[in-house]
């Protein structure tokens, strides 16, 4: 199974990124886990560019094509999803292979709710398949642990493992090629 993770923050020390890195550590060898590193390279969405798709968008589309499941972790900015993440999702709106893609959402905040709800609404509108058991609040913004420490400290490790188990379960229920 191939899991592609998208981080809605471009910060080098992003807690969302650290959460995804901890998730990669906890993945078993049966899961190929990759974090897409180039969301910041995407141009602002413009339908006029779809005639000659920019290389950075092609890279995102190829990564989506090669993945079985997506995990999204993103902070909340001003009660909404980040512009980085919204722009990436806008590039996926008309991209047919995204439709029906299983997605887990990791809410990294101990208190943010607006962006989480908005992200679920956007993805539902885009016909993504939300994995409800893997859409969890994993409140790493309230801690200063690095990825290795998060992967070995509860409740974080347990929550991540719960989500990864739900993702693996999806494969047995609906075999992914």
HUZIKA-V978211 format. One record per pair of residues at least 4 apart in sequence whose ideal C-beta (glycine too) atoms are under 7 Angstrom apart, sorted by sequence separation. I is the first residue (numbers start at 1). GAP is how many residues later the second one is. If there is no record, write none. Layout:
# HUZIKA-V978211
((I GAP) (I GAP))
This chain:
# HUZIKA-V978211
((14 4) (15 4) (16 4) (17 4) (18 4) (19 4) (20 4) (21 4) (22 4) (23 4) (27 4) (49 4) (53 4) (55 4) (56 4) (57 4) (58 4) (59 4) (60 4) (61 4) (62 4) (63 4) (76 4) (81 4) (82 4) (83 4) (84 4) (85 4) (86 4) (87 4) (88 4) (89 4) (112 4) (113 4) (114 4) (115 4) (116 4) (117 4) (118 4) (119 4) (120 4) (121 4) (122 4) (124 4) (131 4) (145 4) (147 4) (148 4) (149 4) (153 4) (154 4) (155 4) (156 4) (157 4) (158 4) (159 4) (160 4) (161 4) (162 4) (163 4) (164 4) (165 4) (166 4) (169 4) (170 4) (171 4) (9 5) (49 5) (53 5) (77 5) (81 5) (107 5) (123 5) (130 5) (145 5) (152 5) (171 5) (27 6) (43 6) (92 6) (124 6) (150 6) (151 6) (7 7) (9 7) (74 7) (75 7) (123 7) (8 8) (9 8) (74 8) (145 8) (7 9) (24 9) (107 9) (7 10) (23 10) (120 10) (140 10) (24 11) (43 11) (74 11) (105 11) (7 13) (43 13) (42 14) (105 14) (5 15) (20 15) (41 15) (42 15) (105 15) (140 16) (5 18) (38 18) (42 18) (138 18) (103 20) (38 21) (138 21) (138 22) (136 23) (36 24) (103 25) (103 26) (136 26) (36 27) (100 27) (101 27) (102 27) (103 27) (104 27) (136 27) (3 28) (5 28) (7 28) (60 28) (64 28) (98 28) (99 28) (101 28) (103 28) (1 29) (3 29) (5 29) (100 29) (102 29) (107 29) (110 29) (134 29) (1 30) (2 30) (3 30) (4 30) (5 30) (6 30) (10 30) (104 30) (105 30) (106 30) (107 30) (108 30) (109 30) (1 31) (5 31) (60 31) (64 31) (70 31) (72 31) (104 31) (107 31) (108 31) (110 31) (4 32) (65 32) (106 32) (108 32) (109 32) (110 32) (134 32) (6 33) (64 33) (69 33) (70 33) (71 33) (72 33) (73 33) (75 33) (76 33) (89 33) (93 33) (108 33) (133 33) (134 33) (57 34) (61 34) (64 34) (75 34) (80 34) (81 34) (92 34) (69 35) (71 35) (73 35) (79 35) (80 35) (131 35) (76 36) (79 36) (131 36) (81 37) (89 37) (76 38) (80 38) (81 38) (76 39) (131 39) (74 41) (45 42) (44 43) (40 44) (39 45) (42 45) (45 45) (74 45) (42 46) (45 46) (72 47) (23 48) (39 49) (42 49) (20 51) (20 53) (19 54) (16 57) (106 57) (16 58) (4 59) (16 59) (104 59) (4 60) (4 63) (104 63) (2 64) (3 64) (6 64) (8 64) (2 65) (3 65) (8 65) (9 65) (2 66) (3 66) (4 66) (5 66) (6 66) (7 66) (8 66) (9 66) (1 67) (7 67) (8 67) (1 68) (3 68) (5 68) (102 68) (8 73) (9 73) (8 74) (10 74) (9 75) (8 76) (8 77) (6 79) (6 82) (19 87) (19 89) (16 92) (15 93) (69 98) (69 101) (68 108) (19 119) (19 121) (18 122) (25 122) (25 123) (15 125) (22 125) (26 125) (15 126) (21 126) (25 126) (18 128) (22 128) (18 129) (22 129) (19 131) (26 131) (18 132) (22 134) (26 134) (26 135) (23 137) (27 137) (22 138) (26 138) (23 141) (3 164) (1 170) (1 175))
